[in-house]
Amino acid sequence: MSKRILYISYFYPPMGGPAVLRNLKTVKYLTQRGFSIDVVTPSDLEYLYRDESLAKQQQERKLYRTHSMDPMAVIKTLRPKDRPHVSKLYLDTPESIKSMFRGIWPIDNKIGWVPFLIQTGKKALRENEYDLIYISMGPFSAGLGAYHLSKISGLPLVLDLRDYWTLLTDYETHNFAWQKALNRHWEKKLYKHASLIATATQGIGDDLCAAFGEHLAEKCVTIYNGWDEEDFVDLPEPDKDDGFVLAYFGSIYARRSLAKFYEAVARLRDEGNLPPNTSIKLYGNFFRAATREAEASRIRDLIQFIPQLDHRLALIAMQSSHVLLLTLNSSGPKGTLSSKIFEYLRSQTPILAMVPAHNEAAQLLRRCDQDYICAMESTDSIYHCLKRLIREYDLNRRYSIPEDLQRERQVQLLAEAIDSL
């Protein structure tokens, strides 16, 4: 008999972005396999991504909306309803200030949701019978609420780790030693208590086991984000007649940067080696550091910032671009794998991958015959790689698509792991 799941996630429509897509598609395909899923999530929040169109894909049995007192919930209540969905305050606050603010909380800055999560989770447990509790993390503070609900109900707990917790090296998440110790304590406690740990990359699982004990490997399973083939059905034929478009989708944050890429493009333009009508299109809602980086470059006249599109329009734009840009800083953990990579691969568009040459992202790209790989931190590396890509560019080239990484197949692996509990 398929299981009844109390599914907890901070990120869910009407928000958009990779975390929301992972949760939305997981619920969708588990439901289609016969699972009965109730979702606990906050009411509408202030967030970088918003995509009303995703609500059409929701397939949960019941949706429990909660209050929250985390900063994103508070900002949402303070913003006038007739203002844009992403506040200028949120986008323009310097990263140094946001980093300092993030570092003052005991676990993370979403901990203000935990009391409401527990309250609503108890209500759901009173009203329904479940076989397990499933928590999508981060925010990692939500794991404390899921742990409490698991303990009081006696239900097994499944952890879904979309990213690293205390093993993250991209940026500092806590200002004080006691905070780091508290997070490490809870991370270890949750891994020990969990019946199943699903990780978004193989590297996260490997590093987790190396740090907290190889015995955890027996309850770890890798569930990649993948792409949903249904999202690509009935998309119009790609229109690649608009010059030569290099496109980036998503956000730029932490130590990621396009500064060296801009300089490499400037060198190619100085030499006359750029294709006619080259443009760089950055799709998304970007923080001030990213817009200033572009404005300071020698090719600012080539760069266009395009506000976030809904998911379907973003896929159309991907397929209509000539080159897709991917960035990962070399200081990140080996298992860091930008979720956009899967839809990039499915789009059959060449990828200029400014990523570490030996991490999980590079391995996946090479598996799919995408070998334009260079270091984000090196202008020379990007220059030579992009020059080769332009020289070899073939509009009709077809790349390998890893069919096993479709979301439906990945969720099938998750369903099998859950059934085995």
Secondary structure by P-SEA (a helix, b strand, c coil): cbbbbbcccccccccccaaaaaaaaaaaaaaaabbbbbbbbbcccccccccccccccccccbbbbbccccaaaaaaaaccccccccccccccccaaaaaaaaacccccccccaaaaaaaaaaaaaaaccccbbbbbcccaaaaaaaaaaaaaacbbbbbbbcccccccccccccccaaaaaaaaaaaaaaaaaccbbbbccaaaaaaaaaaccccccccbbbbcbbbbcccccccccccccccccccccccccccccaaaaaaaaaaaaaacccccbbbbbbcccccaaaaaaaaaccccccbbbbccccaaaaaaaaaaccbbbbbbbccccccccccaaaaaaaaccccccccccccaaaaaaaaaccccccccccaaaaaaaaaaaaaaccccbbbbbcccccaaaaaaaaaaaaaac
